[in-house]
Amino acid sequence: TPAEVRQYHIGSVLNGGGSWPNNDKHATPSAWLALADAYWDAALAADGAVKIPIMWGIDAVHGNSNVFGATLFPHNIGLGATHDPCLVRRIARATAEQVRVTGQDWAFAPTLAVVRDDRWGRTYEGFSEDPAITRAYAAAYVAGLQNAGEDDDRSVRRLQGVLATAKHFIGDGGTAEGRDQGVNPSSEAVLREIHGQGYFGALGAGAQTVMISFSSWTNEQLNIREGKVHGSRYLITDVLKGKMGFDGLVVSDWNGIGQVAGCSN
């Protein structure tokens, strides 16, 4: 609540599916905006020498789907079938416009899973089993969602939309037998060349946030014992931040930290 934001100096609110202002799934855009304003005011009213505005993120994965009456677009698997990155960019831009109207500034999209086993129950969230298509769509979606333009000297990007979230880093579409939140046994080369391609596209387009995957990365035969990606310093710090040069915000998936041995949410 806004009162808790003020009391505990909360810096962000994460809005999953099934969360609405006053628990009203038919809440109007104006009700969403009023709550966003209340969060903002509470953050700036908190005690402290530095006043930091709050970030409100929402699961706007195929349109601003939590908001009653918002435009819904096909899931990613349908968009992938169009082979039209320009269309994907326009859809992402339209989604950003509807998210901004309701007061959020951060969307948990796009999902960049490269699905290898259709038994996975979240197969529809991936654009394609082809990493090249996923990479192209990732760049288009991030550009549309963040509405990145360039100034007159063509050197500075301007963020006019909402923050994009490249997710779920990394390998969620490659778990053994398609098990949700399961183990990806890929070699590092396969992890990079298949499951990592979407992130090269997204980061190249300026994605500001990356969400970590519930899955694990383990293969005893290859001496890979990273376990839960949420707890992998190698993948998050050495690879994502170091080798890939990501300097934005890394966010866990829903209660993902609690799945790491010795940690709690």
C-alpha positions as a Markdown table, in Angstrom:
| # | Residue | x | y | z |
|---|---|---|---|---|
| 1 | Thr | 0.0 | 0.0 | 0.0 |
| 2 | Pro | 1.1 | 3.6 | -0.3 |
| 3 | Ala | 1.3 | 3.8 | 3.5 |
| 4 | Glu | 3.8 | 0.8 | 3.5 |
| 5 | Val | 5.8 | 2.5 | 0.8 |
| 6 | Arg | 6.2 | 5.5 | 3.0 |
| 7 | Gln | 6.8 | 3.6 | 6.2 |
| 8 | Tyr | 9.4 | 1.1 | 4.8 |
| 9 | His | 11.0 | 3.2 | 2.1 |
| 10 | Ile | 10.0 | 0.7 | -0.6 |
| 11 | Gly | 11.6 | 1.4 | -3.9 |
| 12 | Ser | 9.5 | -0.6 | -6.3 |
| 13 | Val | 6.1 | -2.3 | -6.6 |
| 14 | Leu | 5.8 | -5.4 | -8.7 |
| 15 | Asn | 2.4 | -6.1 | -10.1 |
| 16 | Gly | 1.7 | -9.7 | -11.3 |
| 17 | Gly | -1.4 | -11.1 | -12.9 |
| 18 | Gly | -4.5 | -10.9 | -10.8 |
| 19 | Ser | -3.5 | -7.7 | -8.9 |
| 20 | Trp | -5.8 | -4.7 | -9.2 |
| 21 | Pro | -6.5 | -1.4 | -7.4 |
| 22 | Asn | -8.8 | -2.1 | -4.4 |
| 23 | Asn | -8.8 | -5.8 | -5.6 |
| 24 | Asp | -11.3 | -4.7 | -8.3 |
| 25 | Lys | -10.5 | -6.5 | -11.6 |
| 26 | His | -12.8 | -4.0 | -13.4 |
| 27 | Ala | -10.9 | -1.0 | -12.0 |
| 28 | Thr | -10.8 | 1.9 | -14.5 |
| 29 | Pro | -7.6 | 3.4 | -15.9 |
| 30 | Ser | -8.2 | 6.4 | -13.7 |
| 31 | Ala | -8.3 | 4.2 | -10.6 |
| 32 | Trp | -4.9 | 2.7 | -11.7 |
| 33 | Leu | -3.5 | 6.1 | -12.3 |
| 34 | Ala | -4.8 | 7.4 | -8.9 |
| 35 | Leu | -3.0 | 4.5 | -7.2 |
| 36 | Ala | 0.2 | 5.2 | -9.1 |
| 37 | Asp | 0.0 | 8.9 | -8.0 |
| 38 | Ala | -0.5 | 7.7 | -4.4 |
| 39 | Tyr | 2.6 | 5.5 | -4.6 |
| 40 | Trp | 4.6 | 8.3 | -6.0 |
| 41 | Asp | 3.5 | 10.8 | -3.4 |
| 42 | Ala | 4.2 | 8.3 | -0.6 |
| 43 | Ala | 7.7 | 7.6 | -1.9 |
| 44 | Leu | 8.6 | 11.3 | -2.0 |
| 45 | Ala | 7.0 | 11.9 | 1.4 |
| 46 | Ala | 9.2 | 9.3 | 3.1 |
| 47 | Asp | 11.7 | 10.4 | 5.7 |
| 48 | Gly | 15.2 | 10.7 | 4.3 |
| 49 | Ala | 17.6 | 13.2 | 2.9 |
| 50 | Val | 17.2 | 11.9 | -0.7 |
| 51 | Lys | 13.7 | 11.6 | -2.2 |
| 52 | Ile | 13.7 | 8.7 | -4.7 |
| 53 | Pro | 10.6 | 8.1 | -6.9 |
| 54 | Ile | 9.1 | 4.7 | -6.8 |
| 55 | Met | 9.1 | 2.3 | -9.8 |
| 56 | Trp | 5.9 | 0.3 | -10.5 |
| 57 | Gly | 6.3 | -2.7 | -12.7 |
| 58 | Ile | 3.5 | -4.7 | -14.3 |
| 59 | Asp | 3.0 | -7.9 | -16.3 |
| 60 | Ala | 2.0 | -6.3 | -19.6 |
| 61 | Val | 3.1 | -9.3 | -21.7 |
| 62 | His | 0.7 | -9.2 | -24.6 |
| 63 | Gly | -0.9 | -5.8 | -24.0 |
| 64 | Asn | -1.7 | -4.2 | -20.7 |
| 65 | Ser | -3.7 | -7.3 | -19.9 |
| 66 | Asn | -4.3 | -6.6 | -16.2 |
| 67 | Val | -6.4 | -3.6 | -17.0 |
| 68 | Phe | -10.0 | -4.2 | -17.9 |
| 69 | Gly | -10.8 | -3.0 | -21.4 |
| 70 | Ala | -7.1 | -2.7 | -22.5 |
| 71 | Thr | -6.2 | -4.0 | -26.0 |
| 72 | Leu | -4.9 | -7.6 | -25.9 |
| 73 | Phe | -2.5 | -8.8 | -28.6 |
| 74 | Pro | -1.6 | -12.4 | -29.6 |
| 75 | His | 0.9 | -14.2 | -27.4 |
| 76 | Asn | 4.5 | -14.3 | -28.5 |
| 77 | Ile | 4.2 | -17.6 | -30.3 |
| 78 | Gly | 1.5 | -16.0 | -32.6 |
| 79 | Leu | 3.7 | -13.0 | -33.2 |
| 80 | Gly | 6.6 | -15.2 | -34.1 |
| 81 | Ala | 4.5 | -16.8 | -36.8 |
| 82 | Thr | 4.1 | -13.5 | -38.6 |
| 83 | His | 7.8 | -13.1 | -39.3 |
| 84 | Asp | 7.2 | -9.3 | -39.0 |
| 85 | Pro | 9.5 | -7.5 | -36.5 |
| 86 | Cys | 8.1 | -4.2 | -37.6 |
| 87 | Leu | 4.6 | -5.4 | -36.5 |
| 88 | Val | 6.1 | -6.5 | -33.2 |
| 89 | Arg | 7.6 | -3.1 | -32.6 |
| 90 | Arg | 4.3 | -1.4 | -33.3 |
| 91 | Ile | 2.5 | -3.7 | -30.9 |
| 92 | Ala | 5.1 | -3.1 | -28.2 |
| 93 | Arg | 4.8 | 0.7 | -28.7 |
| 94 | Ala | 1.0 | 0.4 | -28.4 |
| 95 | Thr | 1.4 | -1.6 | -25.2 |
| 96 | Ala | 3.7 | 1.0 | -23.7 |
| 97 | Glu | 1.2 | 3.8 | -24.4 |
| 98 | Gln | -1.5 | 1.9 | -22.6 |
| 99 | Val | 0.8 | 1.1 | -19.6 |
| 100 | Arg | 1.8 | 4.8 | -19.3 |
| 101 | Val | -1.9 | 5.8 | -19.2 |
| 102 | Thr | -2.4 | 3.7 | -16.1 |
| 103 | Gly | 0.7 | 5.1 | -14.3 |
| 104 | Gln | 3.2 | 2.3 | -14.5 |
| 105 | Asp | 6.7 | 2.9 | -15.9 |
| 106 | Trp | 8.0 | -0.7 | -16.2 |
| 107 | Ala | 6.8 | -3.7 | -18.1 |
| 108 | Phe | 7.9 | -7.3 | -17.5 |
| 109 | Ala | 8.3 | -8.1 | -21.2 |
| 110 | Pro | 9.5 | -9.4 | -23.6 |
| 111 | Thr | 9.9 | -13.1 | -22.8 |
| 112 | Leu | 12.9 | -14.4 | -24.9 |
| 113 | Ala | 12.6 | -18.2 | -24.3 |
| 114 | Val | 13.9 | -20.3 | -27.2 |
| 115 | Val | 11.7 | -23.4 | -26.6 |
| 116 | Arg | 13.3 | -26.8 | -27.3 |
| 117 | Asp | 10.5 | -29.1 | -26.0 |
| 118 | Asp | 6.9 | -28.3 | -26.7 |
| 119 | Arg | 5.8 | -30.2 | -23.5 |
| 120 | Trp | 6.8 | -27.0 | -21.6 |
| 121 | Gly | 3.5 | -25.4 | -20.5 |
| 122 | Arg | 4.8 | -21.9 | -21.2 |
| 123 | Thr | 5.8 | -22.6 | -24.8 |
| 124 | Tyr | 3.4 | -20.0 | -26.1 |
| 125 | Glu | 5.5 | -17.3 | -24.3 |
| 126 | Gly | 8.4 | -17.7 | -26.7 |
| 127 | Phe | 8.6 | -16.0 | -30.1 |
| 128 | Ser | 10.2 | -18.9 | -31.9 |
| 129 | Glu | 12.4 | -22.0 | -31.6 |
| 130 | Asp | 14.7 | -20.2 | -34.0 |
| 131 | Pro | 17.2 | -18.1 | -32.0 |
| 132 | Ala | 17.7 | -15.7 | -35.0 |
| 133 | Ile | 14.0 | -14.8 | -35.0 |
| 134 | Thr | 14.0 | -14.4 | -31.2 |
| 135 | Arg | 17.0 | -12.1 | -31.4 |
| 136 | Ala | 15.4 | -9.9 | -34.1 |
| 137 | Tyr | 12.1 | -9.8 | -32.3 |
| 138 | Ala | 13.8 | -9.0 | -29.0 |
| 139 | Ala | 15.4 | -5.9 | -30.5 |
| 140 | Ala | 12.1 | -4.8 | -32.1 |
| 141 | Tyr | 10.1 | -5.4 | -29.0 |
| 142 | Val | 12.4 | -3.5 | -26.7 |
| 143 | Ala | 12.7 | -0.6 | -29.1 |
| 144 | Gly | 8.9 | -0.4 | -29.3 |
| 145 | Leu | 8.3 | -0.7 | -25.6 |
| 146 | Gln | 10.9 | 1.8 | -24.6 |
| 147 | Asn | 10.2 | 4.0 | -27.7 |
| 148 | Ala | 13.9 | 4.7 | -28.1 |
| 149 | Gly | 14.7 | 7.5 | -30.5 |
| 150 | Glu | 17.8 | 9.5 | -31.2 |
| 151 | Asp | 18.6 | 13.2 | -30.8 |
| 152 | Asp | 20.0 | 15.4 | -33.6 |
| 153 | Asp | 23.6 | 14.1 | -33.3 |
| 154 | Arg | 22.2 | 10.5 | -33.4 |
| 155 | Ser | 24.2 | 9.5 | -30.3 |
| 156 | Val | 21.7 | 9.6 | -27.4 |
| 157 | Arg | 18.7 | 7.4 | -27.0 |
| 158 | Arg | 15.7 | 8.9 | -25.4 |
| 159 | Leu | 13.4 | 6.7 | -23.2 |
| 160 | Gln | 9.8 | 7.8 | -24.0 |
| 161 | Gly | 7.9 | 4.6 | -23.3 |
| 162 | Val | 8.3 | 2.3 | -20.4 |
| 163 | Leu | 11.2 | 0.2 | -19.2 |
| 164 | Ala | 11.5 | -3.2 | -20.9 |
| 165 | Thr | 12.5 | -6.4 | -19.1 |
| 166 | Ala | 14.3 | -9.1 | -21.1 |
| 167 | Lys | 13.4 | -12.4 | -19.5 |
| 168 | His | 13.9 | -15.0 | -18.2 |
| 169 | Phe | 17.7 | -15.1 | -18.2 |
| 170 | Ile | 18.8 | -17.7 | -19.2 |
| 171 | Gly | 17.7 | -21.0 | -20.7 |
| 172 | Asp | 14.1 | -21.2 | -19.4 |
| 173 | Gly | 13.0 | -22.7 | -22.8 |
| 174 | Gly | 15.6 | -25.5 | -22.7 |
| 175 | Thr | 14.8 | -27.5 | -19.6 |
| 176 | Ala | 15.0 | -31.2 | -19.7 |
| 177 | Glu | 11.7 | -32.8 | -20.8 |
| 178 | Gly | 10.2 | -29.3 | -20.9 |
| 179 | Arg | 9.8 | -29.2 | -17.1 |
| 180 | Asp | 8.7 | -25.8 | -15.8 |
| 181 | Gln | 11.4 | -24.3 | -13.6 |
| 182 | Gly | 13.5 | -27.4 | -14.4 |
| 183 | Val | 17.1 | -28.0 | -15.2 |
| 184 | Asn | 18.7 | -26.9 | -18.5 |
| 185 | Pro | 21.6 | -29.3 | -19.2 |
| 186 | Ser | 23.0 | -27.4 | -22.2 |
| 187 | Ser | 26.7 | -26.8 | -22.7 |
| 188 | Glu | 27.8 | -23.2 | -22.3 |
| 189 | Ala | 28.1 | -22.9 | -26.1 |
| 190 | Val | 24.5 | -24.0 | -26.6 |
| 191 | Leu | 23.3 | -21.7 | -23.8 |
| 192 | Arg | 25.0 | -18.8 | -25.6 |
| 193 | Glu | 24.2 | -19.6 | -29.2 |
| 194 | Ile | 20.6 | -20.8 | -28.7 |
| 195 | His | 19.2 | -19.5 | -25.4 |
| 196 | Gly | 21.3 | -16.3 | -25.2 |
| 197 | Gln | 20.6 | -14.8 | -28.6 |
| 198 | Gly | 17.5 | -12.9 | -27.6 |
| 199 | Tyr | 19.5 | -11.1 | -24.9 |
| 200 | Phe | 22.0 | -9.9 | -27.4 |
| 201 | Gly | 19.2 | -8.4 | -29.4 |
| 202 | Ala | 17.4 | -6.9 | -26.3 |
| 203 | Leu | 20.6 | -5.5 | -24.8 |
| 204 | Gly | 21.7 | -4.1 | -28.1 |
| 205 | Ala | 18.3 | -2.3 | -28.3 |
| 206 | Gly | 18.9 | -0.8 | -24.9 |
| 207 | Ala | 16.9 | -3.0 | -22.5 |
| 208 | Gln | 17.1 | -1.4 | -19.1 |
| 209 | Thr | 16.2 | -4.5 | -17.0 |
| 210 | Val | 16.7 | -8.2 | -17.1 |
| 211 | Met | 14.7 | -10.8 | -15.1 |
| 212 | Ile | 16.3 | -14.0 | -13.9 |
| 213 | Ser | 14.9 | -17.5 | -14.7 |
| 214 | Phe | 13.5 | -19.9 | -12.2 |
| 215 | Ser | 15.3 | -22.7 | -14.1 |
| 216 | Ser | 18.7 | -24.3 | -13.1 |
| 217 | Trp | 21.8 | -24.8 | -15.2 |
| 218 | Thr | 23.4 | -28.1 | -14.3 |
| 219 | Asn | 25.1 | -30.9 | -16.3 |
| 220 | Glu | 27.3 | -33.2 | -14.2 |
| 221 | Gln | 28.9 | -34.8 | -17.3 |
| 222 | Leu | 30.1 | -31.4 | -18.4 |
| 223 | Asn | 31.1 | -30.3 | -14.9 |
| 224 | Ile | 28.4 | -27.6 | -14.9 |
| 225 | Arg | 27.0 | -27.2 | -11.4 |
| 226 | Glu | 25.6 | -23.7 | -11.3 |
| 227 | Gly | 22.2 | -24.8 | -10.0 |
| 228 | Lys | 19.4 | -22.2 | -9.7 |
| 229 | Val | 20.2 | -19.3 | -12.1 |
| 230 | His | 19.0 | -16.9 | -9.4 |
| 231 | Gly | 22.0 | -17.9 | -7.3 |
| 232 | Ser | 24.6 | -18.1 | -10.1 |
| 233 | Arg | 27.2 | -15.4 | -9.7 |
| 234 | Tyr | 28.9 | -16.7 | -12.9 |
| 235 | Leu | 25.8 | -16.2 | -15.1 |
| 236 | Ile | 24.5 | -13.0 | -13.6 |
| 237 | Thr | 27.7 | -11.2 | -12.7 |
| 238 | Asp | 30.4 | -12.7 | -14.9 |
| 239 | Val | 28.4 | -13.3 | -18.0 |
| 240 | Leu | 25.5 | -10.9 | -18.1 |
| 241 | Lys | 27.2 | -7.9 | -16.5 |
| 242 | Gly | 30.8 | -8.7 | -17.4 |
| 243 | Lys | 30.9 | -10.4 | -20.8 |
| 244 | Met | 27.7 | -9.0 | -22.1 |
| 245 | Gly | 28.2 | -5.5 | -20.6 |
| 246 | Phe | 24.8 | -5.1 | -19.0 |
| 247 | Asp | 24.7 | -2.2 | -16.6 |
| 248 | Gly | 21.0 | -2.0 | -15.9 |
| 249 | Leu | 18.7 | -3.4 | -13.2 |
| 250 | Val | 18.6 | -7.2 | -12.6 |
| 251 | Val | 15.4 | -8.3 | -11.0 |
| 252 | Ser | 14.4 | -11.8 | -9.6 |
| 253 | Asp | 11.3 | -13.6 | -10.8 |
| 254 | Trp | 8.4 | -14.0 | -8.3 |
| 255 | Asn | 9.9 | -15.2 | -5.0 |
| 256 | Gly | 12.8 | -16.7 | -7.0 |
| 257 | Ile | 15.4 | -15.9 | -4.4 |
| 258 | Gly | 13.7 | -18.2 | -2.0 |
| 259 | Gln | 14.5 | -21.2 | -4.4 |
| 260 | Val | 18.2 | -20.7 | -3.8 |
| 261 | Ala | 19.7 | -22.9 | -1.1 |
| 262 | Gly | 20.2 | -21.0 | 2.1 |
| 263 | Cys | 18.1 | -18.0 | 1.0 |
| 264 | Ser | 14.6 | -16.8 | 1.8 |
| 265 | Asn | 12.3 | -14.3 | 0.2 |
